[in-house]
Amino acid sequence: MIQTARIRGVLAPVVTPFKADLSPDSQRFIAHCKWLLSQNCGLAVFGTNSEANSLSMEERAMLLDQLIAAGVDPSRMMPGTGCCSIMETVKLSAQAVEHGCAGVLMLPPFYYKDVNEEGLYRYFSEVVQRVGDARLKIYLYHIPPVAVVGITTGLVERLLAAYPNVIAGMKDSSGDWNNTKTFLDAFSLRARHETSSKSQTPSSKSQGSSKIQHPKDEETFRAGRGGDIDNETSFDVFVGSESFLLANMRNGGAGTISATANVNPAAIHKLYQKCSDVCVKRRGSRKALGTSASTTAELEALQTRLNVVREVFSSRKFPSMIAALKQAIAIYADDPAWRTVRPPLVELSPEQAQTLAAELKAIWFSMPGL
């Protein structure tokens, strides 16, 4: 069977627009997805910032069907399919596979807390076996600040041993770089034919932090992610915040699945692409990186700029990042309907909306082509 290329790069957990009656607005949803794709951003629809757990299984399935019917490329999609119910997870995952989606992003069952590794292993194993399709690619979703139930290295090791061609990677939204680095060191390089020396390790506990210390030498980029990787058995690690994108790429990561990619996709992709270009040059010629002081400065400047934008949207002065993202789209698309969120979330107040608009203007933020 011919294997298609793994999905990598920048993906957005696409925000879900709602009508006044709180039903999903498929027209706006499709339009936003197409805009994201035009900005070189993939689609992790039905993620946390999509308000996925405020959507029914039927609503998720309907929206995915409508995206496909609208001609949106499924190879650019990684739908969120993880539910507390095994049966709902199986149905949504099977639908994504049938549509040809590049993979599925799967939360652990999160309602019951303090479940052990054996219980989580059985859950994911049941899903794999019940979907029963070799095309299934699962990206495990680790987001302990929200789900509480997390993904451990022990669980990943067991799942990879049992289903090496199905467990494709993970999204780490712990907000802890040291945790991401642990998974990268343990699993990301398992299929690589060569590795370079380990880089320095930045540390930060906050997804919105701009204080990550990055290694200065592009020689610290891992050996490239193209011809060096077994596409079928690599374990791809995405960070849940673009604040860690440069560090992730320097350590063999696959990219980012980030909330702010909904509004700042091109700039995030620019850093990803620059990092990827460095990896390509490294494979071709070490000398290309030997004179890379200017490249280092450029990469770090791009990362710093991304952090500035993210800090605006993650500010605690707003009721939620989701509401702030939707308000920004409402502003730059001149479409107030985008403000709507489903309870229990609440939209920004008029005063908060003015504050957001002023802060974005102050950093010269824009959403071209929206």
N, C-alpha and C positions, 0 to 999 in steps of 0.2 A: 504494500500500500504506500503511495506517495505521501510523504509527510510535508505539510505546509509549514512555513516559517512561524515560529512562535511570535506572539504579540509582545512587543516591548515598546519602551518609550514613555510618552506622557499620555495618561488617560484621565478623564474627568468622571467622577461619580455624578452623573448628570442630574442637575436639579429638575424636579418635576413641577411643571406649572399646573395650577388648578383654576377651574372656572369659579364663578361666584357661588355656585352650589357645592363647591369642593370636589367635584368630579375631575378626573385628570383631563387636561387640555391637550389632546393629542396633536393638534395643529401646531401649537407653540412648541411642544416637546420635539416634534420632528424638525421644525425649523431650527431650534437651538442645537440639536444633534448635528444637523448639516453644517451649521456655522462652525461648530467645534472641529468637525472633520476638515473643513477648509483651512483651519488653523493648525493642522497637523496634530490633532489631539484625538486619541481613541475614546471609546465610549464604555465606561463602566457603569452602565445604567443600573438602577435599583440598588445603589449603594446607600451608605449612611446619609450622605447629603442629598440623596434623591428622596428622602423620607420614605424609604422602601418599607420600613416596618409600620408605616401608617397606610400602606397600600395593601389591598387584598391580593391573594394569589391570582385571582381572575383579572384584576386590574393590571398586574404586572404582565401576565400572559397576553392580554389585549394590546398593551402598549408595544410589546416586542413584535407581535404580529404586524402592527401598524407601521412600525419602523421598517420592517422587511418589505412590506407592501409598498412603502414609499421609496424603495430603492436604496436604502442605507446599507452599506457593505457590512455583512455580518462578520467578516474577518477582522474588522476594526472594533468588535464588540466583546466585552467581558461582563455579561449580565450578572448581577447579584442574585443568587438562587437559594442562599441559606435561610432556612426557616427552623423553628423549633420542631415542627412536624416533619418526620422523615418523608412521609408521602408527598407533602407539598414540595419539599426540596427535590424529590425525584421527578415530579411532574415538570417543575420549572427547568431543571437541569436537562431533562430529556428534550424539552421543547427547544432549548438553546442549541443543543447538539443537532437536532433535526434541521434547524435553520442554518447551521454551519458556522455558529459563533466560535471565535478563537478559543474561548475558554469560559469558565464560570467562576465567579468570586463567591466563596462559600463561608459564611459565618458558621461557627459552631452552634449547636443548640444552646441557647443562652438563658432560658427561663430558670432552670434548676441550677443553683449554684453549688460549688464544692463537689462537682462530679469529678470522678477520677479519670485517669488516662484511658483505662480500659473501656469506660463508657463512651468516651469521645471516639476512640478507635472503632468501636462497634457501630457508632452512628455513621461515620464516614464510609466505613466498609459496606454497610447496608446500602448507602446511596450508590456507591460504585457498582455494586453487584446488581441492584435493581434497575439502574439505568442500562447497564449491560451493553455499552457501546464503546468500541475501541477509540472512537473519536473524542470521547470525553476528556477534557483537560480541566483539572480542578486547581484553583489558586486559593489556598487557605487564607482566611481573613482573621488577623489577630488585632483586636481592638479592645483591650481590657478596660480602658477608661469608660467605655459604653457597655460592652457585652459582659464584662467582669470575667466570664469564662474565656480562657485564653488558649493559645496554641503553644505547646512546649516542644523543645528539641526532641524529647523522647517520643512524642506523638508523631512528629514528622518522620523520624527515623523508622518507626514501625510502619507507617503508611507507605513510605518509599520502598521499604523492603517488600511489602505486599503488592503494591500497585505502582511500580516505577514508571510506567508509561502513562499513568493517569494523573498522579500528583505532580503538577507542573511548576508550582511555586507558591508564593504567599505575598500578601500585602501586610506590612507591619505598621500598624497605626498606634503602637505603644507610646510614641513620642519620646522614646529612649533610644538614642543611637547605639548605646552599648548592647542593647537587646538585638537590634538589627545586625550589628557586626557579629554577634554570636551565631546567628543563622547563616550569614554570609560565609563565615569561616567554616561552619559545620557542613553546609550543603551546597552552596552556590558553585563551588569549584569541583564538585565530585565527578563531572564528566569532562573536565578540561584536560587537554593533552599536555599543557604546560602552564605554570603559574609563575608570577614574578614575586619578589619579596613583599612581605606585608608592609602596608603603609602605616603611618601614624594613625592613631585612633581619636577622632574628635568626640567630644562628649557633650551631651545636652539632654535635659529631661523635658524640654518644652518643644512642642511642634512648631510654635511660633517664634522660637529663638533665632536670633541672627548672630549668635556668639560662638558658633561652631568654629573650631580651629582646623583649617584644612592643611594637609601637607603641601609643601611648596613646589615639589618637583613632579612633573608629569610622569617621570619614570615610575612613580608609585601607582599609576593606573595599572590595574590588573591586565594580564594578557587579554587581547580583544575577544569580543563576544560573537564573532562571526564564524570563520572556519575552524576555530579552536574548540567549538562547542558541539557536543552531541545533541542535536536539536530535540531528540526524542526523550533524553533522560536528564537533561539539565534541570536544575531547580532554580527558578528565577525569583529574585527578591525585589519587590517594589516597596519603596517607602511611602508612607501615608501623608507625608508633607514634603513639598518641594524645598523646604528649608534644609533637608538632608540629601537633596539630589546630587550635589557635587560629591559629597562623601560617599554616597551609595555607588555612584559610577566609578569612583576611584578604587572601590573595593569589589568590583565585579558584579554590581547590581544591574537590574534590568530597566530601571526607570522609576517613575512615580505615578501613583494614583491619588490625585490630590484635589481637595475641594475647590481651591482657588483656580484650578485649571478651567473651571466653568467660566471664569471671567478674564483670566490672564494666560490663555493657552499658548499663544505664539511666543511669549517671552520665556515661558518654562521650557517649551520645545527648543528654543534657541540654545539654552544651556545644555540640554540633553544632546543636541546634535553636535555642539562643540566638543563635548566630552567624547562622544562616539568617534568624531573625527580624529581626536588625539589617540584613541585606541587603534584606529586603522593605521595611522602614521607609525605607531609603535611597532605594529606587526611588519610594516614595510621597511622601516629604517630607524634605528635607535638615534641616529644623528638628528633626525627631525625633531626629537624631543630634547636633544642636548642644548639647543639654543632657545628654550621655551619659556624664558622668564616673562616675556610679554604675554605669551599664551596663559601662563599661570595667573597673571594679574587680570587678564580679561575674564577668565573663568570665575575668579573670585569676585570681580566686580558685578558680573551677571548674577551670581548667587546672592550678593548683598542686595541688589535691586529687587530680586524676588522676595527676599525676607522683608523688605520695607513694605511691599504690597500686602504680603500675607499678614503682617502685624496689624494693618488697618482692619482687615476683615475678621481677625480673631480677637479683636478687642472685646473685653468684658463689658464695655459700655453698651454693647448691643445685646439683645435678648438671645441670639444664637448666630453662629456663622452662617447657617442656612438662610436665615431671614436677611442677613446683611448681603449675601450673594444675590438673593432674589431682588433686593432693593436696588442693587447696582445694575442689574440687568434692566429693571424697570426704568432706571434713570437713563442709561445709555441707549436703550432701544426706544425710549420715549413711549413706554407701554406700561401704565400703572397696574394692569392686571397681573403682572409678574410678581407683585408684592405678596400675593396670597400664599399662606402656608396652612397646613392642616393642624388643627388642635391635636396635641397640647401645645405645639409651637405657636408663637404669636409674631406678628409682623412688627417692623420698626414703627415707632411713633413718628409723627411729623417732625418733631424736634430731633429725634435720632436720625431720621432720613436726611435732614439738613446737615447734621454733623458728618454723616458718612459722605455726602456729596462734597462738602468742603474739604474733608481730609483727602479724598481722592483727587480733587482738583489741585490741592497743594503739592501732591507728588506727581503731577502731570500724567495721571492715569487715563487710559483710553481703551475702548473696545472697538477697534476698526473693523468695519464690514458687518457689524451686528445689524 
